[in-house]
Amino acid sequence: MNRRNRNIPYVARNKIKKAGVPAKLPLLNEAQLNGDNSIIQTGFVNVSVNTALGALPIKDAIVTLYVTDQEGNEEALYHLVTDISGKAPIMSLPVIYNPQDPSESREYFFTTYNLRIQRIGYYTQNIIDVRVFPNTTTRFTVTLIPIKQDSVEDEEERTLVIPSSPIDESNV
């Protein structure tokens, strides 16, 4: 057969690299950890930010993961910026379990954190009580809503509180 007369499709030759283990980012504030009788394991949070129900990724959104102390002060553990695909680097977090504390001894233990996603021109999104489980990646796809230019609304942030589950009360 003569190949000159046939239509041969164009073959794209891309270099494919194997995905390596994501770089472990250090925590900004490790004052939350007190490891006397606690068993500390690691959980992960993966956040992607978009608009229009996932149609458009939002670049340069600020993702802050924080905890609040007894006085209500926020202590930031991660402060990251999304890339061109709207994804923040994976956050590695301690999941603290104290078997000596009966209120903490649950069948499915977790540690709660809070997320704040901000971008100029969009409403700020707060997600309270994000549960992080050991050896598990918790994924969040956050949709930011654009602020209208002629809007008279004073509210420039929205808060989502994750409610407790009935299993939380049954495991205590």
DSSP file (Angstrom, degrees, kcal/mol; ACC not computed):
  #  RESIDUE AA STRUCTURE BP1 BP2  ACC     N-H-->O    O-->H-N    N-H-->O    O-->H-N    TCO  KAPPA ALPHA  PHI   PSI    X-CA   Y-CA   Z-CA
    1    1 A M              0   0    0      0, 0.0     2,-0.6     0, 0.0     0, 0.0   0.000 360.0 360.0 360.0 142.8    0.0    0.0    0.0
    2    2 A N    >   -     0   0    0      1,-0.1     3,-0.6     2,-0.0     4,-0.3  -0.833 360.0-162.9 -94.3 119.9    1.1    3.5   -0.8
    3    3 A R  G >  S+     0   0    0     -2,-0.6     3,-0.6     1,-0.2    -1,-0.1   0.666  80.1  73.8 -77.0 -17.7    0.9    5.7    2.3
    4    4 A R  G 3  S+     0   0    0      1,-0.2    -1,-0.2     3,-0.1     4,-0.1   0.808  96.4  48.5 -68.3 -28.1    1.1    9.0    0.3
    5    5 A N  G <  S+     0   0    0     -3,-0.6     2,-0.3     2,-0.1    -1,-0.2   0.610  98.7  83.2 -88.1 -12.2   -2.4    8.6   -0.9
    6    6 A R  S <  S-     0   0    0     -3,-0.6     2,-0.8    -4,-0.3    -3,-0.0  -0.628  83.3-116.7 -93.4 150.7   -4.0    7.9    2.5
    7    7 A N        -     0   0    0     -2,-0.3    -2,-0.1     0, 0.0    -3,-0.1  -0.772  31.3-165.6 -82.9 116.4   -5.0   10.5    5.0
    8    8 A I        -     0   0    0     -2,-0.8     3,-0.1    -4,-0.1    -5,-0.0  -0.914  20.3-123.4-104.5 123.7   -2.8    9.8    8.0
    9    9 A P        -     0   0    0      0, 0.0     2,-0.3     0, 0.0    -1,-0.0  -0.271  29.0-101.3 -66.9 151.9   -4.0   11.6   11.2
   10   10 A Y        -     0   0    0      1,-0.0     2,-0.6     2,-0.0     0, 0.0  -0.541  33.4-148.9 -71.4 132.7   -1.8   14.0   13.0
   11   11 A V        -     0   0    0     -2,-0.3     2,-0.4    -3,-0.1    -1,-0.0  -0.923   6.1-145.9-109.0 118.0   -0.2   12.3   16.1
   12   12 A A        -     0   0    0     -2,-0.6     2,-0.7     1,-0.0    -2,-0.0  -0.657   6.7-153.7 -81.8 135.1    0.5   14.7   19.0
   13   13 A R        +     0   0    0     -2,-0.4     2,-0.3     2,-0.0    -1,-0.0  -0.861  20.1 175.5-114.3  97.4    3.5   13.8   20.9
   14   14 A N        -     0   0    0     -2,-0.7     2,-0.7     2,-0.0    -2,-0.0  -0.736  32.5-122.5 -99.2 148.7    3.3   15.0   24.5
   15   15 A K        -     0   0    0     -2,-0.3     2,-0.5     2,-0.0    -2,-0.0  -0.824  28.9-160.1 -89.3 120.1    5.7   14.4   27.2
   16   16 A I        -     0   0    0     -2,-0.7     2,-0.4     0, 0.0    -2,-0.0  -0.888   4.1-164.0-105.5 126.3    3.9   12.7   30.0
   17   17 A K        -     0   0    0     -2,-0.5     2,-0.2     3,-0.0    -2,-0.0  -0.867  25.3-112.7-108.4 142.9    5.4   12.8   33.5
   18   18 A K        -     0   0    0     -2,-0.4     2,-0.4     1,-0.1    -1,-0.0  -0.517  36.7-111.6 -70.2 137.6    4.4   10.6   36.3
   19   19 A A        -     0   0    0     -2,-0.2    -1,-0.1     1,-0.1     2,-0.1  -0.573  36.8-152.4 -72.1 126.3    2.7   12.5   39.1
   20   20 A G        -     0   0    0     -2,-0.4    -1,-0.1     1,-0.1     3,-0.1  -0.263  34.8 -70.0 -88.7 180.0    5.0   12.5   42.1
   21   21 A V        -     0   0    0      1,-0.1    -1,-0.1    -2,-0.1     3,-0.1  -0.567  62.1-106.2 -69.7 130.5    4.0   12.8   45.8
   22   22 A P        -     0   0    0      0, 0.0     2,-0.1     0, 0.0    -1,-0.1  -0.284  39.5 -99.1 -61.6 144.6    2.8   16.3   46.4
   23   23 A A        -     0   0    0      1,-0.1     2,-0.7    -3,-0.1    67,-0.1  -0.397  36.2-120.5 -63.5 135.9    5.2   18.5   48.4
   24   24 A K        -     0   0    0     -2,-0.1    -1,-0.1    -3,-0.1    67,-0.1  -0.707  26.4-148.0 -83.6 116.4    4.3   18.7   52.0
   25   25 A L        -     0   0    0     -2,-0.7    67,-0.3    65,-0.4     2,-0.1  -0.648  17.6-117.3 -84.8 138.7    3.7   22.3   52.9
   26   26 A P        -     0   0    0      0, 0.0     2,-0.2     0, 0.0    -1,-0.1  -0.433  28.7-108.6 -74.3 150.0    4.6   23.3   56.5
   27   27 A L        -     0   0    0      1,-0.1     3,-0.2    -2,-0.1    51,-0.2  -0.492  16.6-139.9 -71.6 145.7    1.9   24.6   58.8
   28   28 A L  S    S+     0   0    0     49,-3.1     2,-0.4     1,-0.3    49,-0.2   0.849  91.1  24.1 -73.8 -34.5    2.0   28.3   59.6
   29   29 A N        +     0   0    0     48,-0.2     3,-0.4    46,-0.1    -1,-0.3  -0.943  55.8 175.3-138.5 112.5    1.1   27.8   63.3
   30   30 A E    >   +     0   0    0     -2,-0.4     3,-1.2    -3,-0.2    -1,-0.1   0.168  54.8 105.8-102.2  17.7    1.8   24.6   65.1
   31   31 A A  T 3   +     0   0    0      1,-0.2    -1,-0.2     3,-0.0    -2,-0.0   0.694  68.6  70.9 -68.7 -17.5    0.7   25.9   68.5
   32   32 A Q  T 3  S+     0   0    0     -3,-0.4     2,-0.5    43,-0.0    -1,-0.2   0.739  81.6  87.9 -68.9 -23.6   -2.5   23.8   68.1
   33   33 A L    <   +     0   0    0     -3,-1.2     2,-0.4     2,-0.0    -3,-0.0  -0.667  43.2 163.8 -87.5 123.5   -0.5   20.5   68.6
   34   34 A N        -     0   0    0     -2,-0.5     2,-0.5     0, 0.0     4,-0.2  -0.883  13.4-173.1-133.6 104.1    0.0   19.3   72.2
   35   35 A G        +     0   0    0     -2,-0.4     5,-0.1     1,-0.2    -2,-0.0  -0.215  39.3 120.6-100.4  44.0    1.1   15.7   72.0
   36   36 A D  S    S-     0   0    0     -2,-0.5    -1,-0.2     1,-0.1    62,-0.0   0.995 100.5  -9.0 -65.4 -75.4    1.2   14.4   75.5
   37   37 A N  S    S+     0   0    0     -3,-0.2    63,-0.3     2,-0.1     2,-0.2   0.263 110.9 116.0-105.0   9.5   -1.3   11.5   75.4
   38   38 A S        -     0   0    0     -4,-0.2     2,-0.6    60,-0.2    60,-0.3  -0.515  59.4-140.9 -86.0 146.7   -2.6   12.2   71.9
   39   39 A I  E     -A   97   0A   0     58,-3.9    58,-2.2    -2,-0.2     2,-0.6  -0.937  22.4-157.7-100.2 119.3   -2.2   10.1   68.9
   40   40 A I  E     +A   96   0A   0     -2,-0.6     2,-0.2    56,-0.2    56,-0.2  -0.886  18.2 167.9-106.3 121.5   -1.5   12.4   65.9
   41   41 A Q  E     -A   95   0A   0     54,-2.5    54,-3.3    -2,-0.6     2,-0.4  -0.658  32.0-107.5-118.0 178.7   -2.3   11.1   62.4
   42   42 A T  E     +A   94   0A   0     52,-0.2    93,-3.6    -2,-0.2     2,-0.3  -0.926  30.7 175.0-119.0 134.7   -2.5   13.0   59.2
   43   43 A G  E     -A   93   0A   0     50,-3.0    50,-3.3    -2,-0.4     2,-0.3  -0.803  19.2-135.9-123.9 170.4   -5.4   14.0   57.0
   44   44 A F  E     -Ab  92 137A   0     92,-2.4    94,-2.9    89,-0.4     2,-0.4  -0.944   7.5-158.2-133.2 149.3   -5.6   16.1   53.9
   45   45 A V  E     -Ab  91 138A   0     46,-2.1    46,-2.8    -2,-0.3     2,-0.5  -0.998   8.4-170.2-126.9 129.5   -7.8   18.9   52.4
   46   46 A N  E     - b   0 139A   0     92,-2.7    94,-2.8    -2,-0.4     2,-0.4  -0.982   8.1-172.1-121.9 122.5   -8.0   19.5   48.7
   47   47 A V  E     - b   0 140A   0     -2,-0.5    41,-2.6    41,-0.3     2,-0.4  -0.946   9.9-178.9-121.0 132.5   -9.7   22.7   47.5
   48   48 A S  E     -Cb  87 141A   0     92,-2.6    94,-2.9    -2,-0.4     2,-0.4  -0.991  13.8-154.1-125.7 142.4  -10.6   23.8   44.0
   49   49 A V  E     + b   0 142A   0     37,-3.5     9,-2.2    -2,-0.4     2,-0.3  -0.941  24.5 148.6-121.2 132.4  -12.3   27.1   43.3
   50   50 A N  E     -Db  57 143A   0     92,-2.7    94,-2.5    -2,-0.4     2,-0.3  -0.902  29.7-136.1-149.3 177.4  -14.5   28.0   40.4
   51   51 A T  E  >>S+D   56   0A   0      5,-2.5     5,-1.8    -2,-0.3     4,-0.7  -0.837  76.3  39.8-131.1 170.4  -17.5   30.0   39.2
   52   52 A A  T >45S-     0   0    0     92,-0.4     3,-1.2    -2,-0.3    -1,-0.2   0.905 131.5 -55.4  54.5  48.8  -20.5   29.3   37.0
   53   53 A L  T 345S-     0   0    0      1,-0.3    -1,-0.2    -3,-0.2    90,-0.1   0.858 110.9 -43.7  55.5  41.4  -21.1   25.8   38.5
   54   54 A G  T 345S+     0   0    0     -3,-0.4    -1,-0.3     2,-0.2    -2,-0.2   0.450 111.5 114.3  90.7   0.6  -17.6   24.6   37.7
   55   55 A A  T <<5S+     0   0    0     -3,-1.2    -3,-0.2    -4,-0.7    -2,-0.1   0.865  78.1  34.3 -74.2 -35.4  -17.4   26.0   34.2
   56   56 A L  E   <S-D   51   0A   0     -5,-1.8    -5,-2.5    30,-0.0    -2,-0.2  -0.972  76.1-138.4-126.5 121.7  -14.6   28.5   34.9
   57   57 A P  E     -D   50   0A   0      0, 0.0     2,-0.6     0, 0.0    -7,-0.3  -0.460  20.0-130.7 -72.4 151.1  -11.7   28.0   37.4
   58   58 A I    >   -     0   0    0     -9,-2.2     3,-0.6    27,-0.1    -9,-0.2  -0.913  19.4-153.8-108.2 114.4  -10.8   31.1   39.5
   59   59 A K  T 3  S+     0   0    0     -2,-0.6    24,-0.2     1,-0.2    25,-0.1  -0.561  72.5  18.6 -83.4 149.2   -7.1   31.9   39.5
   60   60 A D  T 3  S+     0   0    0     22,-1.6     2,-0.3     1,-0.2    -1,-0.2   0.714  78.5 153.9  64.7  26.1   -5.4   33.7   42.4
   61   61 A A    <   -     0   0    0     -3,-0.6    21,-2.2    22,-0.2     2,-0.6  -0.640  44.3-124.7 -78.2 143.9   -8.2   33.0   44.9
   62   62 A I  E     -EF  81 118B   0     56,-3.2    56,-2.4    -2,-0.3     2,-0.6  -0.817  23.1-165.6 -95.8 123.2   -6.9   33.1   48.5
   63   63 A V  E     -EF  80 117B   0     17,-3.0    17,-3.1    -2,-0.6     2,-0.5  -0.942   6.5-174.8-110.7 117.8   -7.6   29.9   50.5
   64   64 A T  E     -EF  79 116B   0     52,-2.9    52,-2.1    -2,-0.6     2,-0.5  -0.961   8.1-166.1-116.0 125.6   -7.1   30.2   54.3
   65   65 A L  E     +EF  78 115B   0     13,-2.1    12,-3.1    -2,-0.5    13,-1.9  -0.951  26.6 157.3-108.7 127.0   -7.4   27.2   56.5
   66   66 A Y  E     -EF  76 114B   0     48,-2.5    48,-2.5    -2,-0.5     2,-0.3  -0.918  33.9-140.7-145.9 166.2   -7.7   28.1   60.2
   67   67 A V  E     -E   75   0B   0      8,-2.0     8,-3.1    -2,-0.3     2,-0.4  -0.883  20.0-133.4-122.8 159.1   -8.8   27.1   63.7
   68   68 A T  E     -E   74   0B   0     -2,-0.3     6,-0.2     6,-0.2     2,-0.1  -0.943  16.6-142.6-115.0 139.0  -10.4   29.3   66.3
   69   69 A D    >   -     0   0    0      4,-2.2     3,-1.6    -2,-0.4   -37,-0.0  -0.199  40.1 -83.8 -87.2-174.9   -9.3   29.2   70.0
   70   70 A Q  T 3  S+     0   0    0      1,-0.3    -1,-0.1     2,-0.1    -2,-0.0   0.799 129.2  53.0 -62.9 -29.9  -11.5   29.5   73.1
   71   71 A E  T 3  S-     0   0    0      2,-0.1    -1,-0.3     1,-0.0    -3,-0.0   0.526 120.2-107.2 -82.7  -5.3  -11.5   33.3   72.9
   72   72 A G  S <  S+     0   0    0     -3,-1.6     2,-0.2     1,-0.3    -2,-0.1   0.529  70.3 145.7  91.8   6.9  -12.7   33.2   69.2
   73   73 A N        -     0   0    0      1,-0.1    -4,-2.2    -5,-0.0     2,-0.4  -0.567  47.2-125.3 -78.6 141.4   -9.3   34.3   67.8
   74   74 A E  E     -E   68   0B   0     -2,-0.2     2,-0.5    -6,-0.2    -6,-0.2  -0.715  19.2-166.1 -89.5 134.3   -8.4   32.8   64.4
   75   75 A E  E     -E   67   0B   0     -8,-3.1    -8,-2.0    -2,-0.4     2,-0.3  -0.954  17.5-140.9-119.6 109.6   -5.1   31.0   64.0
   76   76 A A  E     +E   66   0B   0     -2,-0.5   -10,-0.3   -10,-0.2     3,-0.1  -0.507  23.9 175.8 -73.7 131.7   -4.2   30.4   60.3
   77   77 A L  E    S+     0   0B   0    -12,-3.1   -49,-3.1     1,-0.4     2,-0.3   0.741  73.3  17.8-101.0 -35.7   -2.6   27.1   59.6
   78   78 A Y  E     -E   65   0B   0    -13,-1.9   -13,-2.1   -51,-0.2    -1,-0.4  -0.994  53.8-176.8-137.0 144.4   -2.4   27.5   55.8
   79   79 A H  E     +E   64   0B   0     -2,-0.3     2,-0.2   -15,-0.2   -15,-0.2  -0.841  28.0 163.9-140.1  97.9   -2.7   30.6   53.6
   80   80 A L  E     -E   63   0B   0    -17,-3.1   -17,-3.0    -2,-0.3     2,-0.4  -0.725  31.2-137.7-122.0 163.5   -2.5   29.5   49.9
   81   81 A V  E     -E   62   0B   0     -2,-0.2   -19,-0.2   -19,-0.2     2,-0.1  -0.968  26.3-119.0-122.3 137.9   -3.3   30.9   46.4
   82   82 A T        -     0   0    0    -21,-2.2   -22,-1.6    -2,-0.4     6,-0.2  -0.391  26.0-131.0 -74.8 152.6   -5.0   28.9   43.6
   83   83 A D    >   -     0   0    0      4,-2.0     3,-2.0   -24,-0.2   -22,-0.2  -0.122  42.7 -75.1 -89.4-168.8   -3.3   28.3   40.3
   84   84 A I  T 3  S+     0   0    0      1,-0.3   -25,-0.1   -25,-0.1    -2,-0.1   0.744 132.9  53.6 -64.6 -23.8   -4.6   28.8   36.8
   85   85 A S  T 3  S-     0   0    0      2,-0.2    -1,-0.3   -27,-0.1   -27,-0.1   0.339 119.1-109.9 -92.1   7.2   -6.8   25.7   37.1
   86   86 A G  S <  S+     0   0    0     -3,-2.0   -37,-3.5     1,-0.2     2,-0.4   0.644  75.5 131.6  78.9  15.2   -8.4   27.0   40.3
   87   87 A K  B     -C   48   0A   0    -39,-0.2    -4,-2.0    -6,-0.1    -1,-0.2  -0.846  45.1-150.8-107.8 137.2   -6.7   24.4   42.5
   88   88 A A        -     0   0    0    -41,-2.6   -41,-0.3    -2,-0.4    -6,-0.1  -0.685  39.1 -90.0 -92.6 154.6   -4.8   25.1   45.8
   89   89 A P        -     0   0    0      0, 0.0   -42,-0.2     0, 0.0     2,-0.2  -0.296  54.5 -90.6 -60.2 151.4   -2.0   22.8   46.9
   90   90 A I        -     0   0    0    -44,-0.1     2,-0.5   -67,-0.1   -65,-0.4  -0.451  41.9-138.4 -66.9 132.6   -3.1   19.8   49.0
   91   91 A M  E     -A   45   0A   0    -46,-2.8   -46,-2.1    -2,-0.2     2,-0.5  -0.822   7.0-150.4 -98.6 129.6   -3.0   20.7   52.7
   92   92 A S  E     -A   44   0A   0     -2,-0.5   -48,-0.2   -67,-0.3    45,-0.0  -0.879  23.2-178.3-100.4 124.3   -1.7   18.1   55.1
   93   93 A L  E     -A   43   0A   0    -50,-3.3   -50,-3.0    -2,-0.5     2,-0.3  -0.925  28.4-112.3-129.4 146.9   -3.2   18.5   58.6
   94   94 A P  E     -A   42   0A   0      0, 0.0     2,-0.6     0, 0.0   -52,-0.2  -0.581  20.1-156.5 -75.6 136.9   -2.9   16.7   62.0
   95   95 A V  E     -A   41   0A   0    -54,-3.3   -54,-2.5    -2,-0.3     2,-0.4  -0.962  17.6-154.4-111.5 112.0   -5.8   14.7   63.1
   96   96 A I  E     +A   40   0A   0     -2,-0.6     2,-0.4   -56,-0.2   -56,-0.2  -0.746  16.0 179.3 -98.3 130.5   -5.5   14.5   66.9
   97   97 A Y  E     -A   39   0A   0    -58,-2.2   -58,-3.9    -2,-0.4     3,-0.1  -0.990   9.1-168.6-131.8 123.0   -7.1   11.7   68.9
   98   98 A N    >   -     0   0    0     -2,-0.4     3,-1.3   -60,-0.3     6,-0.2  -0.901   4.3-171.4-113.1 102.6   -6.8   11.4   72.6
   99   99 A P  T 3  S+     0   0    0      0, 0.0    -1,-0.1     0, 0.0     6,-0.1   0.689  84.7  63.5 -67.9 -16.0   -7.9    7.9   73.9
  100  100 A Q  T 3  S+     0   0    0    -63,-0.3   -62,-0.1    -3,-0.1    -2,-0.0   0.696  88.3  77.5 -78.5 -19.8   -7.7    9.2   77.5
  101  101 A D    X>  -     0   0    0     -3,-1.3     4,-1.1     1,-0.2     3,-1.0  -0.823  67.4-159.7 -95.5 112.1  -10.4   11.8   76.9
  102  102 A P  T 34 S+     0   0    0      0, 0.0    -1,-0.2     0, 0.0     3,-0.1   0.803  91.0  56.5 -64.4 -28.9  -13.9   10.1   76.9
  103  103 A S  T 34 S+     0   0    0      1,-0.2    -2,-0.0     3,-0.0     0, 0.0   0.759 112.0  43.4 -73.1 -21.4  -15.5   13.0   75.1
  104  104 A E  T <4 S+     0   0    0     -3,-1.0     2,-1.2    -6,-0.2    -1,-0.2   0.607  87.2 102.3 -94.5 -14.2  -13.0   12.5   72.3
  105  105 A S     <  +     0   0    0     -4,-1.1     2,-0.3    67,-0.1     3,-0.1  -0.579  49.9 152.0 -78.0  99.1  -13.1    8.7   72.1
  106  106 A R        -     0   0    0     -2,-1.2     3,-0.3     1,-0.1    66,-0.1  -0.850  56.7-122.3-124.3 160.2  -15.3    8.0   69.1
  107  107 A E  S    S+     0   0    0     -2,-0.3     2,-0.6     1,-0.3    -1,-0.1   0.920 112.7  31.8 -66.5 -42.6  -15.5    5.2   66.7
  108  108 A Y  S    S-     0   0    0     59,-0.1    -1,-0.3    -3,-0.1     2,-0.2  -0.897  86.7-169.2-115.9  99.1  -14.8    7.6   63.8
  109  109 A F        +     0   0    0     -2,-0.6     2,-0.3    -3,-0.3   -12,-0.1  -0.601  12.5 160.9 -93.7 153.6  -12.6   10.4   65.1
  110  110 A F        -     0   0    0     -2,-0.2     2,-0.4    23,-0.2    23,-0.2  -0.949  32.6-125.8-155.8 167.8  -11.8   13.6   63.2
  111  111 A T  E     - G   0 132B   0     21,-2.0    21,-2.4    -2,-0.3     2,-0.3  -0.981  26.2-134.2-122.6 138.7  -10.5   17.1   63.8
  112  112 A T  E     + G   0 131B   0     -2,-0.4     2,-0.3    19,-0.2    19,-0.2  -0.739  26.2 171.4 -99.0 142.8  -12.4   20.1   62.6
  113  113 A Y  E     - G   0 130B   0     17,-2.2    17,-3.5    -2,-0.3     2,-0.3  -0.819  24.7-124.0-133.8 172.9  -11.0   23.1   60.8
  114  114 A N  E     -F   66   0B   0    -48,-2.5   -48,-2.5    -2,-0.3     2,-0.4  -0.933  16.4-154.6-123.5 148.6  -12.4   26.2   59.0
  115  115 A L  E     -FG  65 127B   0     12,-3.0    12,-2.8    -2,-0.3     2,-0.4  -0.940   7.3-172.4-121.6 144.2  -11.9   27.4   55.5
  116  116 A R  E     -FG  64 126B   0    -52,-2.1   -52,-2.9    -2,-0.4     2,-0.5  -0.989   4.7-168.2-134.2 128.1  -12.2   30.9   54.0
  117  117 A I  E     +FG  63 125B   0      8,-2.8     8,-2.5    -2,-0.4     2,-0.3  -0.973  13.2 176.8-118.9 125.0  -12.0   31.5   50.2
  118  118 A Q  E     +F   62   0B   0    -56,-2.4   -56,-3.2    -2,-0.5     2,-0.3  -0.950  12.1 163.2-131.1 146.7  -11.5   35.0   49.0
  119  119 A R    >   -     0   0    0      3,-0.4     3,-1.9    -2,-0.3   -58,-0.1  -0.925  44.7-101.7-158.0 138.7  -11.1   36.7   45.6
  120  120 A I  T 3  S+     0   0    0     -2,-0.3     3,-0.1     1,-0.3    -2,-0.0  -0.403 110.2  24.0 -61.9 132.1  -11.5   40.4   44.6
  121  121 A G  T 3  S+     0   0    0      1,-0.3    26,-2.4    -2,-0.1     2,-0.3   0.436 111.2  86.2  91.5   0.9  -14.9   40.8   42.8
  122  122 A Y  B <  S-I  146   0C   0     -3,-1.9    -3,-0.4    24,-0.3    -1,-0.3  -0.922  85.2 -99.1-130.4 155.4  -16.5   37.8   44.4
  123  123 A Y        -     0   0    0     22,-2.6    22,-0.3    -2,-0.3     2,-0.3  -0.503  44.9-111.6 -67.5 141.1  -18.3   37.1   47.7
  124  124 A T  E     - h   0 157B   0     32,-2.5    34,-3.7    -2,-0.2     2,-0.5  -0.580  29.5-147.3 -73.8 136.8  -16.1   35.6   50.4
  125  125 A Q  E     -Gh 117 158B   0     -8,-2.5    -8,-2.8    -2,-0.3     2,-0.4  -0.940  12.2-168.7-111.3 122.7  -17.0   32.0   51.2
  126  126 A N  E     -Gh 116 159B   0     32,-2.9    34,-3.2    -2,-0.5     2,-0.5  -0.927   3.8-168.7-109.0 133.6  -16.6   30.6   54.7
  127  127 A I  E     -Gh 115 160B   0    -12,-2.8   -12,-3.0    -2,-0.4     3,-0.3  -0.971  13.0-160.6-123.6 114.5  -16.9   26.9   55.5
  128  128 A I  E     + h   0 161B   0     32,-2.8    34,-2.0    -2,-0.5   -14,-0.2  -0.730  62.9  13.7-101.5 142.7  -17.0   26.2   59.2
  129  129 A D  E     -     0   0B   0     -2,-0.3     2,-0.5     1,-0.2   -15,-0.2   0.926  69.6-175.2  63.1  51.8  -16.3   22.8   60.9
  130  130 A V  E     -G  113   0B   0    -17,-3.5   -17,-2.2    -3,-0.3     2,-0.5  -0.663  21.1-134.9 -72.8 125.1  -14.6   21.0   58.0
  131  131 A R  E     -G  112   0B   0     -2,-0.5     2,-0.5   -19,-0.2   -19,-0.2  -0.732  18.5-166.4 -89.6 127.6  -14.0   17.5   59.2
  132  132 A V  E     -G  111   0B   0    -21,-2.4   -21,-2.0    -2,-0.5   -87,-0.1  -0.966   6.2-163.0-115.8 121.7  -10.6   16.0   58.5
  133  133 A F    >   -     0   0    0     -2,-0.5     3,-1.2   -89,-0.2   -89,-0.4  -0.687  31.7 -90.0-101.7 154.4  -10.3   12.2   59.0
  134  134 A P  T 3  S+     0   0    0      0, 0.0   -91,-0.3     0, 0.0    -1,-0.1  -0.384 106.2   0.7 -66.8 140.2   -7.0   10.3   59.3
  135  135 A N  T 3  S+     0   0    0    -93,-3.6     2,-0.4     1,-0.2   -92,-0.2   0.766 110.2 110.9  56.1  31.2   -5.4    9.1   56.1
  136  136 A T    <   -     0   0    0     -3,-1.2   -92,-2.4   -94,-0.2     2,-0.6  -0.990  63.2-135.8-135.6 141.7   -8.3   10.6   54.1
  137  137 A T  E     -b   44   0A   0     -2,-0.4     2,-0.6   -94,-0.2   -92,-0.2  -0.884  14.4-154.9 -98.9 121.3   -8.4   13.5   51.6
  138  138 A T  E     -b   45   0A   0    -94,-2.9   -92,-2.7    -2,-0.6     2,-0.4  -0.863  15.6-156.8 -94.0 119.7  -11.4   15.8   52.1
  139  139 A R  E     -b   46   0A   0     -2,-0.6     2,-0.4   -94,-0.2   -92,-0.2  -0.823  11.4-173.4-105.5 136.4  -12.2   17.5   48.8
  140  140 A F  E     -b   47   0A   0    -94,-2.8   -92,-2.6    -2,-0.4     2,-0.6  -0.994  11.9-167.2-128.2 127.5  -14.0   20.8   48.4
  141  141 A T  E     -b   48   0A   0     -2,-0.4     2,-0.5   -94,-0.2   -92,-0.2  -0.956  20.4-163.8-108.8 110.6  -15.1   22.4   45.1
  142  142 A V  E     -b   49   0A   0    -94,-2.9   -92,-2.7    -2,-0.6     2,-0.6  -0.829   8.7-154.0-103.7 128.3  -16.1   25.9   46.1
  143  143 A T  E     -b   50   0A   0     -2,-0.5     2,-0.3   -94,-0.2   -92,-0.2  -0.897  11.1-154.1-101.5 117.9  -18.2   28.0   43.8
  144  144 A L        -     0   0    0    -94,-2.5   -92,-0.4    -2,-0.6   -91,-0.1  -0.718   8.3-139.3 -91.2 142.7  -17.7   31.8   44.2
  145  145 A I        -     0   0    0     -2,-0.3   -22,-2.6   -22,-0.3     2,-0.0  -0.877  20.3-121.4-103.9 127.5  -20.4   34.2   43.3
  146  146 A P  B     -I  122   0C   0      0, 0.0     2,-0.4     0, 0.0   -24,-0.3  -0.364  22.2-122.6 -67.7 145.9  -19.5   37.4   41.5
  147  147 A I        -     0   0    0    -26,-2.4     2,-0.1    -2,-0.0     9,-0.0  -0.760  27.7-120.6 -86.4 130.4  -20.5   40.7   43.2
  148  148 A K    >   -     0   0    0     -2,-0.4     3,-1.2     1,-0.1   -27,-0.0  -0.468  13.5-132.2 -70.5 142.8  -22.6   42.9   40.9
  149  149 A Q  T 3  S+     0   0    0      1,-0.3    -1,-0.1    -2,-0.1    -2,-0.0   0.876 106.5  40.8 -63.8 -39.0  -21.1   46.3   40.2
  150  150 A D  T 3  S+     0   0    0      2,-0.0    -1,-0.3    -3,-0.0     2,-0.1   0.148  87.2 134.5 -97.1  19.8  -24.3   48.2   40.9
  151  151 A S    <   -     0   0    0     -3,-1.2    -4,-0.0     1,-0.1     0, 0.0  -0.450  40.9-165.7 -73.3 139.6  -25.2   46.0   43.9
  152  152 A V        +     0   0    0     -2,-0.1     2,-0.2     0, 0.0    -1,-0.1   0.301  48.5 125.1-103.9   6.4  -26.4   47.8   47.1
  153  153 A E        -     0   0    0      1,-0.2    -2,-0.0     2,-0.1     0, 0.0  -0.455  47.5-160.5 -67.7 134.8  -25.9   44.7   49.3
  154  154 A D        +     0   0    0     -2,-0.2     2,-0.5     2,-0.0    -1,-0.2   0.743  66.8  95.3 -82.8 -25.6  -23.7   45.3   52.3
  155  155 A E        +     0   0    0      1,-0.2    -2,-0.1   -32,-0.0     3,-0.0  -0.535  41.2 166.5 -73.3 117.8  -23.1   41.5   52.7
  156  156 A E        +     0   0    0     -2,-0.5   -32,-2.5   -33,-0.1     2,-0.3   0.216  58.6  54.5-116.7  13.8  -19.8   40.6   51.0
  157  157 A E  E     -h  124   0B   0    -34,-0.3     2,-0.4   -39,-0.0   -32,-0.2  -0.995  60.4-154.8-144.8 153.9  -19.4   37.2   52.5
  158  158 A R  E     -h  125   0B   0    -34,-3.7   -32,-2.9    -2,-0.3     2,-0.4  -0.965  11.4-152.4-126.1 142.5  -21.3   34.0   52.8
  159  159 A T  E     -h  126   0B   0     -2,-0.4     2,-0.5   -34,-0.2   -32,-0.2  -0.958   6.4-166.8-122.4 133.7  -20.9   31.3   55.5
  160  160 A L  E     -h  127   0B   0    -34,-3.2   -32,-2.8    -2,-0.4     2,-0.6  -0.980   8.1-163.1-116.2 119.7  -21.7   27.6   55.3
  161  161 A V  E     -h  128   0B   0     -2,-0.5   -32,-0.1   -34,-0.2   -34,-0.1  -0.914  16.4-137.0-105.3 123.0  -21.7   25.8   58.6
  162  162 A I        -     0   0    0    -34,-2.0    -2,-0.0    -2,-0.6   -35,-0.0  -0.694  26.5-133.8 -79.8 117.6  -21.5   22.0   58.3
  163  163 A P        -     0   0    0      0, 0.0     2,-0.1     0, 0.0    -1,-0.0  -0.280  22.3 -99.7 -72.6 157.5  -24.0   20.6   60.7
  164  164 A S        -     0   0    0      1,-0.1   -35,-0.0     2,-0.0     0, 0.0  -0.386  36.4-124.8 -72.5 155.6  -23.2   17.8   63.1
  165  165 A S    >>  -     0   0    0      1,-0.1     3,-1.5    -2,-0.1     4,-0.8  -0.676  17.1-117.4 -98.7 153.0  -24.3   14.3   62.2
  166  166 A P  H 3> S+     0   0    0      0, 0.0     4,-1.5     0, 0.0     3,-0.3   0.795 115.6  64.2 -58.9 -26.3  -26.4   12.0   64.3
  167  167 A I  H 3> S+     0   0    0      1,-0.2     4,-1.3     2,-0.2   -59,-0.1   0.768  91.1  65.6 -68.9 -23.5  -23.5    9.6   64.4
  168  168 A D  H <4 S+     0   0    0     -3,-1.5     4,-0.4     1,-0.2    -1,-0.2   0.916 105.8  41.4 -62.6 -43.1  -21.5   12.3   66.3
  169  169 A E  H >< S+     0   0    0     -4,-0.8     3,-0.7    -3,-0.3    -1,-0.2   0.837 113.4  53.3 -73.5 -32.4  -23.8   12.0   69.3
  170  170 A S  H 3< S+     0   0    0     -4,-1.5    -1,-0.2     1,-0.2    -2,-0.2   0.700 104.7  55.3 -77.9 -17.7  -24.0    8.2   69.1
  171  171 A N  T 3<        0   0    0     -4,-1.3    -1,-0.2     1,-0.2    -2,-0.2   0.532 360.0 360.0 -91.4  -5.7  -20.2    7.8   69.2
  172  172 A V    <         0   0    0     -3,-0.7    -1,-0.2    -4,-0.4   -67,-0.1   0.500 360.0 360.0 -79.1 360.0  -19.6    9.7   72.4
